[in-house]
């Protein structure tokens, strides 16, 4: 029994580490960006998603299909997947759309019977105010 206990403990710890390692890489993120959309604050955070296909040709701006963006706006947390559209990365779930052709004025829209566009502008962060 004494020789089995270390093996069980090792198996448990190893299994736990294998389980959480994909979660840690999935949670990797770039710095958030702050905007004001239709007069209200919006925080955009891009995340690296789980991408299992190698050699995807549409990997612009360091993003791949499988990545996603979280938009915090109006007490909502919108998790929107990256599209496979060519060009500047865009994100859409069929209802919400986000794309930053102009990083200071990204396109943010919602489809509800008709397209509702929200006017957005970049908000300087405290870090941008220092040399």
C-alpha positions as a printed NumPy array, in Angstrom:
array([[  0.   ,   0.   ,   0.   ],
       [  2.887,   2.394,   0.777],
       [  4.259,   2.053,  -2.765],
       [  0.877,   2.731,  -4.407],
       [  0.186,   6.013,  -2.582],
       [  3.051,   8.01 ,  -4.216],
       [  2.005,   6.721,  -7.656],
       [ -1.612,   7.797,  -7.071],
       [ -0.494,  11.183,  -5.784],
       [  1.798,  11.704,  -8.788],
       [ -0.99 ,  10.703, -11.209],
       [ -3.425,  13.085,  -9.544],
       [ -1.005,  16.047,  -9.639],
       [  0.062,  15.327, -13.223],
       [ -3.583,  15.039, -14.367],
       [ -4.459,  18.284, -12.617],
       [ -1.575,  20.127, -14.297],
       [ -2.575,  18.784, -17.705],
       [ -6.134,  19.91 , -17.061],
       [ -5.312,  23.502, -16.099],
       [ -2.514,  24.165, -18.629],
       [ -4.913,  24.667, -21.583],
       [ -7.001,  26.96 , -19.422],
       [ -4.029,  29.151, -18.618],
       [ -3.04 ,  29.501, -22.289],
       [ -6.668,  30.131, -23.231],
       [ -6.841,  32.991, -20.769],
       [ -3.857,  34.799, -22.262],
       [ -4.848,  38.266, -23.294],
       [ -3.521,  41.486, -24.643],
       [ -4.037,  44.736, -22.803],
       [ -7.523,  46.093, -22.814],
       [ -8.451,  49.135, -24.849],
       [-10.902,  51.78 , -23.718],
       [-13.425,  53.518, -25.913],
       [-16.486,  55.691, -25.619],
       [-19.333,  54.323, -27.752],
       [-22.487,  56.404, -28.071],
       [-21.282,  58.357, -25.048],
       [-20.834,  55.323, -22.785],
       [-17.567,  53.64 , -21.746],
       [-16.623,  50.404, -23.52 ],
       [-13.684,  48.143, -22.719],
       [-12.395,  45.811, -25.461],
       [-10.162,  42.863, -24.526],
       [ -8.788,  40.542, -27.231],
       [ -8.131,  36.91 , -26.263],
       [ -6.233,  34.137, -27.973],
       [ -8.636,  31.257, -28.538],
       [ -8.096,  27.581, -29.05 ],
       [ -6.913,  27.14 , -32.638],
       [ -6.06 ,  23.624, -33.706],
       [ -5.589,  24.195, -37.448],
       [ -2.048,  24.938, -38.573],
       [ -1.203,  27.126, -41.529],
       [ -4.367,  29.221, -41.517],
       [ -3.716,  31.877, -44.15 ],
       [ -5.805,  34.624, -42.511],
       [ -3.666,  35.53 , -39.516],
       [ -3.679,  39.323, -39.728],
       [ -2.579,  41.5  , -36.819],
       [ -1.468,  38.452, -34.847],
       [ -4.983,  37.036, -34.585],
       [ -6.456,  33.812, -35.918],
       [ -9.956,  32.465, -36.355],
       [-10.659,  30.965, -32.931],
       [ -9.585,  34.138, -31.149],
       [-12.297,  36.287, -29.636],
       [-12.915,  39.704, -28.145],
       [-14.814,  40.605, -24.999],
       [-16.633,  43.924, -25.055],
       [-17.787,  45.31 , -21.709],
       [-20.487,  47.838, -22.402],
       [-23.828,  48.802, -20.812],
       [-23.429,  46.226, -18.033],
       [-23.007,  43.531, -20.706],
       [-20.037,  41.287, -21.367],
       [-20.171,  40.366, -25.05 ],
       [-17.851,  37.543, -26.097],
       [-17.606,  37.779, -29.876],
       [-15.623,  35.293, -32.013],
       [-13.171,  36.402, -34.679],
       [-14.433,  36.05 , -38.223],
       [-12.444,  34.5  , -41.031],
       [-12.839,  37.602, -43.187],
       [ -9.734,  38.79 , -45.004],
       [ -8.086,  42.012, -43.912],
       [ -8.199,  43.751, -40.561],
       [ -9.489,  41.359, -37.858],
       [-13.224,  41.559, -37.33 ],
       [-15.429,  39.896, -34.754],
       [-19.07 ,  38.875, -35.125],
       [-21.567,  36.479, -33.609],
       [-24.308,  37.27 , -36.102],
       [-25.802,  39.962, -33.906],
       [-22.824,  42.07 , -32.817],
       [-19.995,  43.33 , -35.059],
       [-16.623,  44.843, -34.072],
       [-13.786,  45.882, -36.359],
       [-11.026,  48.433, -35.913],
       [-10.113,  49.594, -39.428],
       [ -9.346,  52.873, -37.674],
       [ -8.035,  51.966, -34.183],
       [ -9.222,  55.335, -32.841],
       [-12.749,  54.927, -34.246],
       [-13.669,  51.216, -34.435],
       [-16.847,  50.002, -36.095],
       [-19.347,  48.679, -33.552],
       [-22.793,  47.598, -34.683],
       [-25.75 ,  45.449, -33.721],
       [-28.213,  43.732, -36.041],
       [-31.784,  43.875, -34.711],
       [-34.206,  43.93 , -37.656],
       [-31.938,  46.695, -38.939],
       [-28.299,  47.597, -38.371],
       [-27.699,  49.879, -35.383],
       [-24.279,  51.54 , -35.622],
       [-22.65 ,  52.927, -32.493],
       [-20.202,  55.8  , -32.815],
       [-16.968,  54.897, -31.005],
       [-13.79 ,  56.777, -30.233],
       [-10.637,  55.783, -28.408],
       [-10.232,  57.08 , -24.86 ],
       [ -6.656,  57.733, -23.778],
       [ -5.642,  55.679, -20.793],
       [ -3.613,  56.984, -17.882],
       [ -0.529,  55.207, -19.287],
       [ -0.804,  57.222, -22.517],
       [ -0.516,  60.489, -20.574],
       [  3.088,  59.881, -19.517],
       [  6.199,  60.107, -21.72 ]])
